[in-house]
Amino acid sequence: MISRKKLNWSKASKKQKILFLGGVIVALIIVITAVSSLFTEKEPENNDLSKIYNIGDKVFYNGMQLKVNKVTYSDGTKYSTPKNGNEYIIVNVTLTNKSELIEGYNPYDFTLSDDGDTEHLNSIYLDDNIDLLHLENLLKDESSTGDLVSQVKKDSKSLKLMFKSDLFNGKSITIKLK
């Protein structure tokens, strides 16, 4: 049978008091750490930049998340007509800052590969339905959505969007558009 004695704090030795208080402090630290980790949002893991992603994929790298929402093609408008044999490609993208820092981007961070020929998406396309993506700085969890426009050959077999930011250490996200 185990005898139960009441702890008499006034009769406890100094060593016993220090050990007891040390145990309480360690237990409090463990509880506080466990509770705070439940409420701390972790930054997503970096995606593999050697992989080619698809429209609709959310690709994360160094604090920025990129998603190509949709791709549309156009033969032009009354005010904007592509070169002979070409059509306009309109790529709608969303960039989201998932880091704790202010992160910036520039539409010139994007290039388009049209059957291996690479160029920036900076065509002039006059249409009220186009909301061009502009240079911007984003705070934590802020997003920006906009359109990138370029001309492509109508018979293009392979179209890829590349996003290469200064944040990516010379690497780029590649998304297959066609």
N, C-alpha and C positions, 0 to 999 in steps of 0.2 A: 504494500500500500504506500502510495506517495503522500508524504506529508506536505501540506500547503501552509506556508508561513506568509504572513503579511510582511511586505517590505516596509521596514521602519526607516524612513528617509533620514531621520536625525541620527540613527545609529549606523548608517551606511558609511563605509570608509570613503575617503576622498577618491581613491582609485575606482571604486564601484560607481560613484556618482559620475566621474568623467567617462567611464565606459558606457554607462546608461545614456548620458546626454549625447555622446558620439554616435551611438546606435540610432537614436531618435533623429539626429541631423542627417545621417546617411539615408535613413528611410524616407525622410522628407525630400531629399534631393532626388531620390529614385522616383518617387511619386510625381514630383513637379516635372521632371524630365519626361516621364511617360505621358502625362496629361498634355504637356506642350507639344509633343510630337504628334499628337492626334489632331491638333489645330494648325500645324505648320504645313503649308502647301509646298510640295517638293516640285522642283523644276523637272520637266520631262527629260528623259534620256535623249541624247543626240541620235538622230536617224543616220543610217549608213549613206554617205554621199556618193558612194560608188554605184548605188542602185538607181535605176530610173523609175520614177513614180508616175502615177496616173492622175487624171482629172478627178478631183474630189478627195484625194489623199491629203491629210494634214501632215506636213513634213516639218520637223523641228530640228533646229541646229543653233547652238550658241545663243540661246535666249529668244530667237525669232521663230515664229511658226508661219509657214506659207501654205496657202490652199488655193488651187485653181478651181474656182466655182463653176465656170462654164466657158465654152468656146463657141463663138458664132462666126459665120462667114457672111460677107456682103459683096455684092457687085457694085456698091457705091450708092451715092445719093445724087440729087440734082446738082449739088455743089462740089462733090468729091467723087472722082472716078479713078479707078486704078489703071496702071499701065496695061497695055494690050496683053492678054493671056494671064493676067493676074486677078486676084480678088483680095479683099481686105479680110484680115483675121482680127477678131476682137476677143481678147482674153481678159476675162474678169477674175481678179485675184483679191484675196484678203491676206493681209499681213497682221500678225498679232505679236505684241511684245510679251513674252512670258518670263522675262528676267526682272530683277529688282532695279536695274539701271534704266535710264532713258536710252532708247535705241533708235537710230535713224535709218532711213533707207532713201533711195533715189530711184526714179523710174529707169535711169541709165544703168542700174544694177541688173536689169533684165536684158537678155538677148534671146533671139529666136534663131533656131537652126532649121533652115528650109532645105532638106535633102543635102545637108552638110554645109551650105552657105550660111554664115552667121552674120546677123545684123541686129542693131537696136530696134526696139518697138517704138518708133517715134513718128509714124506717118501722120500727116494731117488728114483728119476725117471729120467733116462737118456734119454733125447729126445731134439733135437735141437729146437723144436717148443715150448718148455716150457720156460717161462720167470718168474723165481721165484720172489716172493715178498720179498724184503729185508728190514732190519731195516733202517728207514729213518726219518729225520726231515723235516717237510714241512713248508714253509713260507705261508703267507696269499694267498689264492686262488691257491696254488700249489696242484697238484694231483700226485698220483703215482698209476700205474696199474701193477698188476702182478698176478702170479698163486700160489695157495696153493695146495699141493698134499698130498693125504693120501690113505690108502687102506681101502676099505669097503667090507662087505659081499655082494656077488652078489644078494642075496635075501633080502636085506635090505628093510624094509617097510617105515622107517622114517629116513631121514637124515636132520640134522639142523646144520647150521654154527652159532657159537657164537663169537662175537667180544667183548672183555672186556678189555678196556684200563684203565690206571690209571686215566684218565680224567673222567671216568664214576662213580666214587664214589662207586665201588663195583657192579655196575649194568652192564648188557650186552645187546647188540643188538642181536636178534635171527632172522635168516633168514631160512625159510623152503626151502630145496634143493630137497626133494623128499617126 
